Amino acid sequence: MKTKYYVTAFCLMALMLSSCGSSKKATADNYYSNPTEKTAQPTLKKREVREVDKLVAAETDKMRAVGIGNDFDEKESRREAILDAQNTLAGYLETCIVSLTQEYHKKSSANAKKFSESNLERFVEAAVSQKVSTKMIGLPEVFDASDGTVQVYVCVELQKPTDNVLGEIYDQLTQDEILGIDYDKMKFIQDNKDRLQELREKVK
């Protein structure tokens, strides 16, 4: 009877140990398995480059920008796109010129008028708006959206070379005594062009 009891107990212990071992193995397998290996990698589809983007990327001595308009009326969408591009150009110029002018005021010992940051921005904005005029380059790209609106992309560029526009803005700012003549005109033009390039690269 005792022998039968020992045999039964031995069998039960063997069964429990084998069950435990397989459970540990399964846990280990699950722990070390990498679920990301089974996940399919997303496929990439390259977008077609718009013609207006190619126009903006082209090397030219006149700064360019893309504008986007969206409206149910196509004519209004075109106007919106042109205005958007013009604002982008003016915004680039204003950002760079304000930044350089602020730095000039901090470093300069010349008797230039001192302006608050908001007044400085206002003067620069006025100077830029007076000197910047644009024209459209290439043809607008027009798309019909699923919601019934019309989306328009345009490319505009400055009518004058960027150097000339910056030179005219410099003349205006020195005339208004926002800049002193100790800030060399050619240096002002080059400094702004360098910053414009950096700004455009960041936006890309």
C-alpha positions in Angstrom: 0.0 0.0 0.0 2.8 2.3 0.9 4.6 1.5 -2.4 1.4 2.4 -4.3 1.2 5.7 -2.3 4.8 6.6 -3.1 4.4 5.8 -6.8 1.2 8.0 -7.0 3.0 10.9 -5.1 6.0 10.6 -7.4 3.8 10.7 -10.5 2.0 13.8 -9.3 5.3 15.6 -8.5 6.7 14.8 -11.9 3.5 16.1 -13.6 3.7 19.3 -11.6 7.4 19.9 -12.4 6.9 19.3 -16.2 3.9 21.6 -16.2 5.9 24.3 -14.4 8.8 24.0 -16.8 6.6 24.4 -19.8 4.9 27.4 -18.3 8.3 29.0 -17.6 9.4 28.3 -21.1 6.3 29.8 -22.6 6.7 32.9 -20.4 10.3 33.3 -21.4 9.5 32.9 -25.0 6.8 35.6 -24.7 9.2 37.9 -22.8 12.0 37.7 -25.3 9.9 37.8 -28.4 9.9 41.2 -30.2 6.4 42.1 -31.2 7.7 44.9 -33.5 9.4 42.3 -35.7 5.9 41.0 -36.7 4.5 44.5 -37.4 4.6 45.4 -41.0 6.7 48.5 -41.8 4.7 51.4 -43.3 5.2 51.9 -47.0 6.3 55.4 -48.2 4.8 57.1 -51.2 6.7 60.1 -52.5 4.5 63.1 -53.2 4.7 64.7 -56.6 6.6 68.0 -56.4 4.4 71.0 -57.3 5.6 73.3 -60.1 5.3 76.3 -57.8 7.7 74.7 -55.4 10.2 74.1 -58.2 9.9 77.8 -59.2 10.6 78.9 -55.6 13.6 76.5 -55.3 15.2 77.9 -58.6 18.2 80.1 -58.1 17.4 83.8 -58.8 18.4 87.2 -57.6 14.8 88.0 -56.7 13.3 86.4 -53.6 10.3 84.1 -54.2 7.6 82.5 -52.1 4.6 80.2 -52.5 1.1 81.3 -51.5 -2.0 79.1 -50.9 -5.6 80.1 -51.2 -8.7 78.1 -50.4 -12.3 79.3 -51.1 -15.5 78.2 -52.7 -15.0 81.0 -55.2 -12.0 80.4 -57.5 -11.3 84.1 -58.0 -11.2 84.7 -54.3 -9.0 81.7 -53.8 -6.5 83.1 -56.3 -6.5 86.5 -54.6 -6.0 84.8 -51.2 -3.0 82.8 -52.6 -1.3 85.9 -54.0 -1.8 87.8 -50.7 -0.5 84.8 -48.8 2.7 84.7 -50.9 3.2 88.5 -50.6 2.8 88.3 -46.8 5.3 85.4 -46.7 7.9 87.5 -48.5 7.3 90.6 -46.4 7.4 88.4 -43.2 10.8 87.0 -44.1 12.2 90.4 -44.7 10.6 92.0 -41.6 11.9 89.1 -39.3 15.5 89.4 -40.5 15.6 93.2 -40.6 14.0 93.6 -37.1 16.5 91.1 -35.7 19.5 92.8 -37.2 18.3 96.3 -36.2 17.7 95.2 -32.6 21.3 93.8 -32.5 22.6 97.0 -34.0 20.9 99.1 -31.3 22.4 97.0 -28.5 25.9 97.3 -29.9 25.9 100.8 -31.5 27.3 103.8 -29.7 26.1 106.1 -32.5 23.4 108.7 -31.8 20.6 106.7 -33.5 17.2 107.2 -32.0 16.2 104.5 -29.5 13.0 102.7 -30.1 11.0 100.2 -28.1 10.7 96.7 -29.7 7.1 97.3 -30.8 8.0 100.7 -32.4 10.9 99.2 -34.1 8.8 96.5 -35.6 6.2 99.0 -36.7 8.9 101.2 -38.5 10.4 98.1 -40.2 7.0 96.9 -41.3 6.2 100.3 -42.8 9.6 100.4 -44.6 9.1 96.9 -46.0 5.6 97.5 -47.2 6.6 100.7 -49.0 9.5 99.1 -50.9 8.2 95.6 -51.6 6.2 94.9 -54.8 5.8 91.5 -56.4 4.7 89.8 -59.6 3.4 86.3 -60.2 5.8 83.7 -61.7 4.6 80.7 -63.8 1.0 79.5 -63.8 -1.3 79.0 -60.7 -2.0 75.4 -59.8 -5.7 74.8 -59.2 -7.2 71.9 -57.4 -10.9 71.0 -56.7 -11.2 69.8 -53.1 -13.8 67.2 -52.0 -15.6 69.7 -49.8 -16.4 71.8 -52.9 -13.7 74.5 -52.3 -11.0 75.4 -54.8 -7.4 75.3 -53.6 -4.9 77.5 -55.5 -1.1 77.6 -55.3 0.9 80.5 -56.7 4.5 81.6 -56.9 5.4 85.3 -56.6 8.7 87.1 -56.6 10.0 90.5 -55.9 9.8 92.9 -58.9 13.3 94.1 -58.1 16.4 92.1 -57.1 16.6 91.4 -53.4 19.8 93.4 -53.0 18.0 96.5 -54.4 15.0 96.1 -52.1 17.2 95.7 -49.1 19.3 98.7 -50.1 16.1 100.9 -50.4 14.9 99.7 -47.0 18.4 100.5 -45.5 18.1 104.1 -47.0 14.7 104.5 -45.5 15.8 103.2 -42.0 18.8 105.5 -42.0 16.7 108.5 -43.1 14.4 107.8 -40.2 17.4 107.5 -37.9 16.5 103.9 -37.0 19.9 102.9 -38.3 23.1 105.0 -38.2 25.4 105.3 -41.2 28.0 103.4 -39.1 26.1 100.3 -40.2 27.6 99.9 -43.7 25.0 99.5 -46.4 26.6 96.6 -48.1 27.1 94.8 -44.8 23.4 95.4 -44.0 22.4 93.8 -47.4 24.6 90.8 -47.0 23.7 90.2 -43.3 20.0 90.2 -44.3 20.6 87.9 -47.2 22.4 85.4 -45.0 19.6 85.4 -42.5 17.0 85.1 -45.2 18.7 82.0 -46.5 18.8 80.5 -42.9 15.1 81.3 -42.4 14.1 79.7 -45.7 16.1 76.6 -44.9 14.4 76.3 -41.5 11.0 76.6 -43.1 11.8 73.8 -45.5 
